[in-house]
């Protein structure tokens, strides 16, 4: 192998478990294998490797265009997220969400949360409590000022309108109870929320804090997450569909934009983006690195290096 003559692909992986974030790797690139399911590269020990690429596959979606048939040189594979992570109050709750056994039930969770790579949770430290308290107090101060300003305007209305507008105003400052509310349970006034309620998820303060912490830790930008989500949906709509089964002999081609909850799950399952020299991107559920090559991949290595 003559590494200096080969293009290089950047590879930025997800960590395994609680390990530290791995640094970006630069791997000499040979090219795609013949069926474009893997990139053929050399690793740091000069071993032949295949990076097996898995495009989104949940819900038996079908590709009417080859998702990796881009006519350009691949330049980078980097970890990514297309959905902000789910958040929970405790480590135990987060571990339960990530447990394989949880796949059999949606109780207390949204469908997309099953497929997220990371679940954020509170650490329970004093410093964290102080930060949540600070954010909570700032939120209360801002919302109370807004409430009092609206109330002053209502007091200027004719008497027959005041009562109706006051009731409407009260409704604007109600929030869902944290956790899983019981059937028929009334919402909670924002001004009755406690710090314990905030830790359990009330007002979105906990989740906002944890998502910001996640982005700092993993090097993601919230604006980019949203933009990449839109790009992913546009790309997927152009290459994939879902086949209906009402008539097995003539399956209906269902556009993916008609399956909103599934799209969220497809986003959450994405782990990597593959970038090409022409600026195009493809998104992947997984990248598996292996030095155990199939005979066909070995032949493809030989053929491309002989060119």
C-alpha positions in Angstrom: 0.0 0.0 0.0 1.3 3.5 -0.9 -0.5 5.7 1.7 0.9 9.1 0.5 -0.8 8.5 -2.9 -4.2 7.9 -1.4 -6.9 10.4 -0.5 -7.8 10.6 3.2 -11.2 10.3 4.8 -11.8 11.9 8.2 -13.6 9.6 10.6 -15.1 11.0 13.9 -16.8 8.3 15.9 -19.2 8.1 18.7 -17.7 6.9 22.0 -18.4 3.5 23.3 -20.4 3.6 26.5 -19.1 6.2 28.9 -15.7 6.4 27.3 -14.2 9.8 26.4 -14.9 11.3 23.0 -12.5 9.7 20.5 -10.4 12.1 18.4 -10.9 12.5 14.7 -9.0 9.9 12.7 -7.5 10.3 9.2 -7.7 7.1 7.2 -6.1 6.5 3.8 -9.1 5.8 1.4 -9.1 3.2 -1.3 -12.7 3.7 -2.4 -16.1 2.1 -2.2 -16.6 -1.6 -2.6 -18.4 -2.7 -5.7 -21.9 -2.7 -4.2 -21.3 0.6 -2.3 -22.1 -0.8 1.1 -18.6 -0.1 2.5 -15.6 2.2 2.2 -12.3 0.4 1.9 -9.6 2.1 4.0 -6.3 1.4 5.8 -6.2 1.9 9.6 -3.4 3.3 11.7 -1.7 -0.1 11.8 -1.7 -0.3 8.0 -4.3 -3.0 7.9 -7.0 -3.3 5.3 -10.3 -2.3 6.7 -13.9 -1.9 5.6 -16.2 0.7 7.1 -19.6 -0.9 6.6 -22.2 1.8 6.0 -25.9 1.4 7.1 -28.4 3.9 5.8 -31.6 4.5 7.7 -33.7 1.3 7.8 -36.4 1.6 10.5 -40.0 0.6 9.6 -38.8 -1.3 6.5 -38.4 1.8 4.4 -37.4 1.1 0.8 -34.9 3.0 -1.4 -36.0 3.8 -5.0 -32.5 5.4 -5.5 -29.3 3.9 -4.2 -28.6 6.1 -1.1 -24.8 5.8 -1.5 -24.6 6.2 -5.3 -23.1 9.7 -5.1 -20.6 10.3 -7.9 -18.0 12.1 -5.8 -15.2 11.3 -3.4 -16.2 10.8 0.2 -14.2 13.1 2.5 -15.6 12.6 6.0 -17.7 10.5 8.2 -18.6 12.3 11.4 -20.9 11.6 14.3 -24.1 13.6 14.3 -27.5 14.0 15.8 -30.7 15.2 14.0 -32.8 15.4 17.1 -32.1 16.9 20.5 -31.7 14.1 23.1 -34.4 12.9 25.5 -34.0 14.1 29.1 -34.8 12.5 32.4 -34.4 13.5 36.1 -32.3 10.5 37.3 -29.7 8.1 35.9 -32.0 5.2 36.7 -34.7 6.8 34.5 -32.2 7.3 31.7 -30.8 3.8 31.9 -34.4 2.4 31.8 -35.0 4.4 28.6 -31.9 2.9 27.0 -32.6 -0.6 28.1 -33.3 -3.1 25.3 -36.3 -4.3 27.3 -37.8 -0.8 26.9 -38.2 -1.5 23.2 -41.3 -3.5 23.9 -43.2 -0.6 25.4 -43.8 3.1 24.8 -45.1 3.7 28.3 -44.0 7.1 29.5 -42.0 8.0 26.4 -42.3 9.1 22.8 -41.5 6.7 19.9 -38.4 8.6 18.8 -36.8 8.4 22.3 -36.4 4.6 21.8 -33.7 5.3 19.2 -31.7 8.2 20.6 -28.0 7.5 21.1 -27.8 9.4 24.4 -30.3 10.2 27.2 -29.4 13.2 29.4 -30.1 13.2 33.1 -29.4 15.4 36.1 -26.3 14.7 38.1 -27.8 15.7 41.4 -24.9 18.0 42.4 -25.1 21.2 44.5 -23.7 23.2 41.6 -26.4 21.8 39.3 -29.1 22.6 41.9 -27.8 26.2 42.1 -27.8 26.6 38.3 -31.4 25.2 38.0 -32.5 27.4 40.8 -30.9 30.5 39.1 -32.7 29.7 35.9 -36.0 29.0 37.7 -35.9 32.3 39.5 -35.1 34.2 36.3 -38.0 32.4 34.6 -40.4 33.3 37.4 -39.3 37.0 37.4 -39.8 37.3 33.7 -43.2 35.5 33.6 -44.5 37.5 36.7 -43.6 40.8 35.0 -45.4 39.6 31.8 -48.4 38.5 33.9 -48.6 41.8 35.8 -48.3 43.8 32.6 -51.1 42.0 30.9 -53.2 42.3 34.1 -52.8 46.1 34.1 -54.2 46.2 30.6 -57.1 44.1 31.6 -58.0 46.4 34.5 -58.5 49.2 32.0 -61.2 47.2 30.1 -64.9 47.6 30.7 -66.2 45.7 33.7 -68.1 43.1 31.6 -64.9 42.1 29.8 -62.6 41.9 32.8 -63.7 38.6 34.2 -63.5 36.8 30.9 -60.1 38.2 30.1 -58.7 37.4 33.6 -59.8 33.8 33.2 -58.1 33.7 29.8 -55.0 35.2 31.3 -54.9 32.5 34.0 -55.0 29.9 31.3 -52.0 31.4 29.6 -49.9 30.8 32.7 -50.8 27.2 33.3 -48.3 24.4 32.6 -48.5 20.6 32.4 -47.7 18.8 35.6 -44.3 17.0 35.5 -44.1 13.3 35.1 -47.1 11.4 33.9 -50.3 13.3 34.9 -53.2 11.2 36.0 -56.3 11.2 33.9 -58.4 14.3 34.5 -55.6 16.0 36.6 -55.7 19.8 36.1 -52.7 21.7 34.9 -50.5 23.6 37.3 -50.1 27.3 37.6 -46.6 28.5 36.7 -46.5 30.4 40.0 -47.2 27.3 42.0 -44.3 25.3 40.4 -41.5 24.3 42.8 -37.8 23.6 42.2 -38.6 19.9 42.6 -41.2 20.2 39.8 -38.5 21.9 37.7 -36.2 18.9 38.2 -39.0 16.6 37.2 -39.4 18.5 33.9 -41.8 21.3 34.6 -41.5 24.5 32.4 -38.8 22.9 30.2 -36.0 24.5 32.3 -34.4 21.1 33.1 -34.4 20.0 29.5 -33.1 23.3 28.2 -30.2 23.0 30.7 -29.4 19.4 29.9 -29.6 19.9 26.1 -27.2 22.8 26.3 -24.9 20.7 28.4 -25.1 17.9 25.8 -24.2 20.2 23.0 -21.2 21.5 24.8 -20.0 18.0 25.7 -20.3 16.6 22.2 -19.5 19.6 20.1 -23.0 20.1 18.5 -24.8 23.3 17.7 -28.5 23.5 18.2 -29.1 25.5 15.1 -27.1 23.0 13.0 -29.1 20.1 14.5 -32.3 21.7 13.3 -30.8 22.6 9.9 -29.4 19.1 9.4 -32.7 17.6 10.4 -34.4 19.6 7.5 -31.6 18.5 5.1 -32.0 14.9 6.2 -35.8 14.9 5.6 -35.3 16.5 2.2 -32.7 13.9 1.2 -34.7 10.9 2.5 -37.8 12.1 0.7 -35.9 12.0 -2.5 -34.5 8.5 -2.2 -36.9 6.5 0.0 -40.5 5.6 0.6 -42.6 3.2 2.7 -44.5 0.4 1.0 -48.1 -0.1 2.1 -49.4 -3.7 2.5 -53.1 -3.3 1.7 -52.5 -5.2 -1.5 -49.4 -7.4 -1.4 -49.4 -7.7 -5.2 -49.5 -3.9 -5.7 -47.9 -2.3 -2.7 -48.7 1.4 -2.3 -45.7 3.7 -2.2 -46.3 6.0 0.8 -44.2 9.2 1.0 -42.3 9.5 4.2 -43.6 13.1 4.9 -47.0 11.5 5.6 -45.5 9.5 8.6 -44.5 12.3 11.0 -43.8 10.2 14.1 -41.7 7.8 12.1 -39.7 10.6 10.6 -38.8 11.7 14.2 -37.7 8.2 15.0 -35.7 7.9 11.7 -33.9 11.1 12.7 -33.2 9.9 16.2 -31.7 6.7 14.9 -29.1 8.5 12.7 -25.6 8.4 14.1 -23.3 9.6 11.3 -23.2 11.9 8.2 -21.1 11.0 5.2 -19.9 14.0 3.4 -18.6 14.1 -0.2 -16.2 16.4 -2.0 -19.1 18.0 -4.0 -20.8 19.1 -0.8 -23.5 16.5 -0.7 -24.3 14.4 2.4 -25.8 11.0 3.2 -26.9 10.0 6.6 -26.2 6.7 8.3 -27.7 4.6 11.2 -24.3 2.9 11.8 -20.7 2.6 10.7 -19.0 -0.7 11.5 -15.3 -0.9 11.2 -13.8 -4.3 10.6 -10.6 -5.9 9.4 -12.4 -9.1 8.6 -13.0 -8.7 4.9 -15.3 -10.7 2.6 -13.6 -12.3 -0.4 -15.4 -9.8 -2.6 -14.1 -6.8 -0.6 -10.6 -8.3 -0.8 -10.9 -8.5 -4.6 -12.2 -4.9 -4.7 -9.1 -3.7 -2.7 -6.8 -5.5 -5.1 -8.6 -4.1 -8.2 -8.7 -0.5 -7.0 -5.1 -0.5 -5.9 -4.1 -1.9 -9.3 -5.6 1.1 -11.1 
